[in-house]
Amino acid sequence: MKKIALLGTGTVGQTFATRLTTLGYDVIIGTRNLQEKLAAPGKDGAKNSFAQWHEKNSNIKAGTFEEAAAFGEMILNVSNGANAIAVLNLAKAKNLDGKVLVDISNPLDFSKGMPPGLIPELSNFNSLAEEIQKTFPNAKVVKTLNTMWCGIMVDPSIIKGDHVNYICGNDEAAKTEVKTFLNTLGWKDQNILDLGDITSARGTEAVLPVWLRIYGAKKMGAFNFNIVS
Ligand SMILES: NC(=O)c1ccc[n+]([C@@H]2O[C@H](COP(=O)([O-])OP(=O)(O)OC[C@H]3O[C@@H](n4cnc5c(N)ncnc54)[C@H](OP(=O)(O)O)[C@@H]3O)[C@@H](O)[C@H]2O)c1
């Protein structure tokens, strides 16, 4: 599995694109409209963060969500959670059919200020990952890595000792494939906790309100959780 598509140009997409390229994967990063994205102004008249990243990483392919999804053998959804279904619709169902779709997004609701909550219709007795699986039934959705800062996702060794990464999804073979992918990022088998089918995303997405408050208290995101007994 060498061709990876990243659907999302934010910090998570950029972090994965750089790391996966270093690891030898053939990567493409997707956006709505590449020319518009590169031309969009950033803060204080500077280039936006994606344009700056793209300039430094011109060896990494970039294209539309559709072009990225068509290229990828495995797709990573690293888009804004509230718009993830829209992003995947732009990627086109035919480009997701039969493929492993790793969902790293969170259904955050910023409408009531900071810290965000969870989008009501995508939480409690539902989840974004389930909604993605329902909307794209031929994709093999695997939820993982969404419960930590992206620097840890791509290099778990930056945290000393054992710390947990949850995984869930309906397709056992897809989960096995993703576990192997996680191993290449540095995740040890003992630290990958399989919680079962995709409905477990209700729990792992609900980690975010806790994570955000720890972040608020500690003023840093380079931490993770561990299970002790
Ligand atoms: N930051 C972290 O460390 C971290 C940790 C855990 C989980 N996550 C999750 O990872 C995901 C990515 O986070 P991020 O901060 O890197 O990026 P983000 O700002 O949440 O999302 C950026 C992507 O979403 C797309 N997007 C935004 N609004 C859209 C709309 N209305 N229609 C279509 N596409 C839209 C953007 O498209 P364009 O490229 O066209 O602008 C862009 O590619 C999020 O779901 C987040 O909750 C992040």
The ligand as an SDF file (V2000), in Angstrom:
LIG
                    3D

 48 52  0  0  0  0  0  0  0  0999 V2000
   -4.8840   19.4620   14.6200 N   0  0  0  0  0  0  0  0  0  0  0  0
   -4.7570   18.3080   15.2360 C   0  0  0  0  0  0  0  0  0  0  0  0
   -3.6920   18.0040   15.8160 O   0  0  0  0  0  0  0  0  0  0  0  0
   -5.9010   17.3310   15.2230 C   0  0  0  0  0  0  0  0  0  0  0  0
   -5.9060   16.2900   16.1460 C   0  0  0  0  0  0  0  0  0  0  0  0
   -6.9190   15.3310   16.0910 C   0  0  0  0  0  0  0  0  0  0  0  0
   -7.8920   15.4110   15.1080 C   0  0  0  0  0  0  0  0  0  0  0  0
   -7.8900   16.4800   14.2460 N   0  0  0  0  0  0  0  0  0  0  0  0
   -8.9320   16.5360   13.2260 C   0  0  0  0  0  0  0  0  0  0  0  0
   -8.3090   16.4890   11.9500 O   0  0  0  0  0  0  0  0  0  0  0  0
   -9.0960   17.1930   11.0070 C   0  0  0  0  0  0  0  0  0  0  0  0
   -8.2020   18.1810   10.2550 C   0  0  0  0  0  0  0  0  0  0  0  0
   -7.7990   19.2110   11.1190 O   0  0  0  0  0  0  0  0  0  0  0  0
   -6.9290   20.4290   10.5460 P   0  0  0  0  0  0  0  0  0  0  0  0
   -6.8380   21.4000   11.6430 O   0  0  0  0  0  0  0  0  0  0  0  0
   -5.6920   19.9040    9.8930 O   0  0  0  0  0  0  0  0  0  0  0  0
   -7.7800   20.9900    9.3360 O   0  0  0  0  0  0  0  0  0  0  0  0
   -9.2080   21.7410    9.2850 P   0  0  0  0  0  0  0  0  0  0  0  0
   -8.9570   23.2100    9.2480 O   0  0  0  0  0  0  0  0  0  0  0  0
  -10.1160   21.2170   10.3280 O   0  0  0  0  0  0  0  0  0  0  0  0
   -9.7410   21.2530    7.8600 O   0  0  0  0  0  0  0  0  0  0  0  0
   -9.1090   21.6980    6.6990 C   0  0  0  0  0  0  0  0  0  0  0  0
   -9.6990   21.0360    5.4850 C   0  0  0  0  0  0  0  0  0  0  0  0
  -11.1350   21.0650    5.5070 O   0  0  0  0  0  0  0  0  0  0  0  0
  -11.6120   21.5460    4.2530 C   0  0  0  0  0  0  0  0  0  0  0  0
  -12.8480   22.3160    4.4140 N   0  0  0  0  0  0  0  0  0  0  0  0
  -13.1310   23.2560    5.3570 C   0  0  0  0  0  0  0  0  0  0  0  0
  -14.3620   23.7690    5.1530 N   0  0  0  0  0  0  0  0  0  0  0  0
  -14.8670   23.1600    4.0470 C   0  0  0  0  0  0  0  0  0  0  0  0
  -16.0860   23.2550    3.3290 C   0  0  0  0  0  0  0  0  0  0  0  0
  -17.0550   24.1040    3.6930 N   0  0  0  0  0  0  0  0  0  0  0  0
  -16.2510   22.4540    2.2540 N   0  0  0  0  0  0  0  0  0  0  0  0
  -15.2800   21.5930    1.8600 C   0  0  0  0  0  0  0  0  0  0  0  0
  -14.0910   21.4710    2.5020 N   0  0  0  0  0  0  0  0  0  0  0  0
  -13.8890   22.2310    3.5880 C   0  0  0  0  0  0  0  0  0  0  0  0
  -10.5210   22.4680    3.7470 C   0  0  0  0  0  0  0  0  0  0  0  0
  -10.6140   22.5400    2.3490 O   0  0  0  0  0  0  0  0  0  0  0  0
   -9.6060   23.4830    1.4830 P   0  0  0  0  0  0  0  0  0  0  0  0
   -8.3230   22.7480    1.4300 O   0  0  0  0  0  0  0  0  0  0  0  0
  -10.2970   23.5990    0.2000 O   0  0  0  0  0  0  0  0  0  0  0  0
   -9.5220   24.7800    2.2440 O   0  0  0  0  0  0  0  0  0  0  0  0
   -9.2570   21.7710    4.2320 C   0  0  0  0  0  0  0  0  0  0  0  0
   -8.7660   20.8480    3.2840 O   0  0  0  0  0  0  0  0  0  0  0  0
  -10.2250   17.8580   11.7850 C   0  0  0  0  0  0  0  0  0  0  0  0
  -11.3960   17.1030   11.6300 O   0  0  0  0  0  0  0  0  0  0  0  0
   -9.7320   17.8260   13.2220 C   0  0  0  0  0  0  0  0  0  0  0  0
  -10.7940   17.7800   14.1720 O   0  0  0  0  0  0  0  0  0  0  0  0
   -6.9340   17.4270   14.2960 C   0  0  0  0  0  0  0  0  0  0  0  0
  1  2  1  0
  2  3  2  0
  2  4  1  0
  4  5  1  0
  4 48  2  0
  5  6  2  0
  6  7  1  0
  7  8  2  0
  8  9  1  0
  8 48  1  0
  9 10  1  0
  9 46  1  0
 10 11  1  0
 11 12  1  0
 11 44  1  0
 12 13  1  0
 13 14  1  0
 14 15  2  0
 14 16  1  0
 14 17  1  0
 17 18  1  0
 18 19  2  0
 18 20  1  0
 18 21  1  0
 21 22  1  0
 22 23  1  0
 23 24  1  0
 23 42  1  0
 24 25  1  0
 25 26  1  0
 25 36  1  0
 26 27  1  0
 26 35  1  0
 27 28  2  0
 28 29  1  0
 29 30  1  0
 29 35  2  0
 30 31  1  0
 30 32  2  0
 32 33  1  0
 33 34  2  0
 34 35  1  0
 36 37  1  0
 36 42  1  0
 37 38  1  0
 38 39  2  0
 38 40  1  0
 38 41  1  0
 42 43  1  0
 44 45  1  0
 44 46  1  0
 46 47  1  0
M  CHG  2   8   1  16  -1
M  END
$$$$
